[in-house]
Amino acid sequence: MSNPSDTRLPGSRTAWETRATATGVIQQSVHSASLDSASEIKEAQYLLLQVLWRSRQRQEFDWKLSGLDLWKNAAKAHCDTYKSWKLYCEDLAAGKTKKSEFQESSFAVVLLYQCQAANVNTMDMTPSVVVTPHEQRDLRKIPRINYDENTILPEVDDLHISSNPQTPVRSRILLDPDEEGLQRSSYKPSSPNVPEDIQRQIYKQSRDEQIVNTALISFVNALTLHADIRVVWSLHRLPLKADFNPASYEARTDGYLEILTTADEKKRIRALVEVKAAFRQKNGPAIRMQEAAQVVAWLKSHPDRSGLLNKPGRRILLSQDRHEIFITVARYDDKYLDFLDGKPGPERAFMRMHEFGPWDTQSITDMKQVAVILIAMALRAEDDRIAENL
């Protein structure tokens, strides 16, 4: 099998068939293939998810494709009247890099971490996906783990799929995971046969990635910090599981756009966040395969077929690799959801990932453009919240 880093990911059905034939999975299905445990998704596993990828430059961002065009003008108006945003733009345009030089505003800390992220120098990547084959036993007989709710997040066990699903219980801790001095979640992978060395890799962020993650989350939150909306960007590393037979995989995001007023797991998450400390241009295929796997796991574990979340453009992934921001819009139809549920039609169904970027966090022009998009995402999530009475 060729190294996916040496080639682009398939962007068309024909290209997918070519790669699937070359890797020997053209006659296989994600619901029947036997997959080995791994701390990252491989090309053959990625192909089985039936995802097509198209990358475009930031200038080509498609407001209609993303479904954000209805909120574009409101987002622009928000920027025009936001005093802290104007101060941020002044500091960024002036090339200020010392924290003592930053003007007092809601973006001062943002500038600090954006400068640090731009100086990260690493090619290392922390995996976000772990593949685990099912053990040959009745999974319904696996005892549930009794977690100590005084030491960890009590709702975490409800975030992964089981044969006996329960309605998750909303906890105030999830709104602010840093309250009361909480440390890293003690969440354990739901698949009991995941090797410990793989667990240690996927559930730990490198120091450099923490810097990048803080830069991104602080930026997107500052954009709507003073807006009267009930959505916020969370740093919580959300676990998502895609359970197929005989294999499954678990993905953990670096954050998400969250509606604060609902406990409905199918509707609460409105966008995913993924960060890497390394440049995308050096690790593009590997990064994109992880991101596609995360979106598939989101669809599989948090379906919302009849809700607004499944309208075109709602499933969005926000990424930052070092100092560069990317926005990826997932487009799919009911036939693809049927495929994920193990009910494929006569023709293969694909999900299409439309990537836009990069936006350079050190460029005032880039940041002015991407800010409007990110604000529109938050405003749309708020309108969806109101429309669905969440």
ABEGO torsion letter per residue (X at the ends): XBBAAABBBBABAAAAAAAAAAAGAAABBAAABBBBBBABBBAAAAAAAGBBBBBBBAAABBAAAAGAAAAAAAAAAAAAABAAAAAAAAAAAAGBABAAABBBBAAAAAAAAAAAAAABBBABBBBABBBBBBBBBBAAABBBBBBBAAABBAAAAAABBBABBBBBBBBAAAABAABGGBBBBABBBABAABBAAAAAAAABBBAAAAAAAAAAAAAAAAAAAABBBABBBBABBBBBBBBBOABBBBBBBAEBBBBAABABAAAABABBBBBBABBAAAAAAAAAAAAAAAAAAAAAABBBAABAAABBGABBBBBBBEABBBBBBBBBBAAAAAAAAGBBBABBBBBBBBBBOBBBAABAAAAAAAAAAAAAAAAAAAAAAAAAGX
